[in-house]
Amino acid sequence: MKFDARRAKLLQPKEHIAFDDFPGLRLEATATRRTWTYRYRSPLDGNMRQIKLGDWPAMPLAAAVVEWEAKRGIRDTGDDPALARRRARAHVAAPDAKHGPGAYTVRRLVADYLAGHVEHNASPAVQANTRYALGSPIEPILDKLPETITRKIAFDLLERLRDRPTYANRIKMELSAAWDYALDAGRLPENTPNWWRQIMRGRLRSKGRSRNGARVTDKRVLTGPEITALVPWVQVLGEDVADVAQLYLWTGQRGNEIVAMQGVELSEEVDGLWWTIPKTKTKNKRIERATAHRVPLVGRAEAIVRKRWGIYGASYLFPYTTPKAGRRAAKSRKCITQASVGQIIARCQPYWKGNNRLVTDRPIPVTGWTPHDLRRTARTMLGALGCANEVAEEIIGHIKPGIVGVYNLYSYDVEKREWLTKVAARLEELAAS
């Protein structure tokens, strides 16, 4: 819906504005201020709760939506955003009765790491996930002195989370970084061991996704007949999801790069249309020798992008939309998310357990796949067609390994277009059959 600032100013105390596009986001009025809040049902106890996001107009709608996404992300992980905030506030450095005032405890170490590193280098969503990881699971060690954390204490903490290996790995990684940050800042004795980096190496491995009560760890690649069935079917999911799914196959790029595509990143060149993904949008943005990633747009990918480029111009080609009111100019709006595309596809699968199953005109013809499997399928198809490994890896945006990446600075533009043209021809052949 369109935000009406005049309506916001005229809100009376105890009145609020809700937003259909952002469930639970509200602008509430009191006698003296207008406040953004997120109202939700706690996944922990089922009770309705509300958390403040900020004050309007100091926090505009776009910023409120970013905060809403972060809090909703915490809720989707099974945690309660309000409780997560309380845990984060508990990390604030305070005099420690057990060790005396001024004692540098793990609680203070974590607070310093969050304030000095995470808040300056991570997005709001990553900040929220980090605070969640450094929440209740590490409560047993928060009031200890870092130098008293033994190898056994560290092992026991992670051992309790062995049934959730991905979560345990995240906690291990963040605590390792927090210890390093404190050592670099000189807040710990130099001989303090960082056990988090040394314990349980390679032992915390994911058991895979849960599907029909079983754990699935295989890497899915779609076969030719599955592509034949799937490409026409994705059209029933709506234009946005259908276009994203096809761009996965026709370009082999990452989902978060596709949904964040902007018209300003496109260029008409002698050999055709090119999409240059800025380094800041790629997975390799923190690698010093990484550069912007150039992708030739061929066949159906070119047709999809040209159509959207004509509609949205230089802005995001996959903006948030209001389904009931239709599309509108996307100048200041954020793009859709990779997660939302994945969830729509997951809701069509027969093993979806939620009560919001998506019922389409035609049942899903191929089950047990995710959007990222389409990227893997594109890469596998490049290999099957005879594309050299170094060219295929360059196409999908992987960094050249080791010393090769230092000395081989060739862009492979000609080869990229040649092989993506072959992939497009093969995909059209399968889709037509």
Steps between C-alpha positions, in 0.01 A plus 500: 500500500608860448613672819300816568699737720199729545292214634783410738507855638124496558501174698329534836638339820447120506438492123734322263574434132561140387679395180369203301835452326684471833294286742525622856663836415307790653531874546338573837412837648519633853436853619857607424650271234453253215678167551581212266426162661503136399207299639536122480408169659792359696615161368604411856167525683245609237427833674466826309796733553613836372844652460595860425698563181543879515324836483351665193598725320859453623470142371337504153295213362796346311710482816205361697460225241867406537454473878175307450681252273772449761253438783283277286811304404569436869142381547527270196799328660275400791619768742308790652630844381411670830683237703795519260520874560497447876782251467698749293450772760619259765835499319560864600810524714420528869689462828538132579426412861688171484824632352479857622420827322682547172559127444513417131255209474378309197187716518708813448710331234189412299359852545824651370501266200139584412549876539850528360492256210161353412303826504758665271548217251175305473154566359206535742391144423846357568524707819173349619618147419829559682325626812276197485801266474665671796184480709367236736733212393804677647330611823704249708828678418394866487612581856831315474833666425610420141840377615329243726313336209671163465496266205251277687261789575501600133453140387212437743315812382514395135437133581159594642412638155622200300143422390497843329839496326443802276397714797793368706741584219365855486551542877852355471583739216366809679671419830827439313469843338403663832809355673722618213347848518569524875857373454567746217361785712729408789213428738622148574845377602695406187539140613122447532414196283220523246363147548202572274727483196657172603219277629263275302656574162300323230271330752205738483350404168146559385278194482313654208148627454210320666259365239218260582673413824830413329822700466592593142863590429528432126580779255213516252550545125193499275493252212394585144143367541468688830603826333247428223223468760613781729569794267137536381366431850682786676277745312216415742701651789462854372722716283764587761571146620477356148750754366742444791483121457574526128788742557654247739507247214589731211778690683619269780526792742423514873145576609585805711683649201207437266230654720721808564558566129468867402460660162805715564710181494398416140688609191455465125831393347616399154435130561172541689352574842721473810425507872785619722445398862682743734752335729302627801204284394695180450581226749868586447470862615740450792772339285756766409580371151135448404352733240162584350352196324394531133218279373389485134123481466394258230172361372221485756714677760543795266127509422404500870751769591414725203131480590566602860758760402235665285260513795728597790783687331816546706345377826448150642355262242331290773350761736258428780148526366151530641308206351158664530592843371744382233850622425625854545825694450788342690724802561544462873374148557708195584503188289334171582712252693658171407336348810151603387550328164625186673207498741242528221654200325529306827131562574411318176689185598290201618710468818431859614367473858381858554137605493571747218554247222485665158240335279566568131291434192732210416677287764877530508634243249849465654551476875794519735679802352587853607585811295872448565473160331421689178839676524668164560312359200628782278859436612463125443355564154803712410723204587280255309518717186881497513572839653849524655500519880672839517239651266205340680628618840545850360143496367344419837716751686745282692838650588804353322684286759844568644782636290288465184281785622807720550647458153209413272298821466327408173126578512377217268227728360503337155487149648224594745269611220588200285418242770193672645366512144544123483331458838209718387458292184501176700249635753265619223529157338399333827221751572354452151500121522 
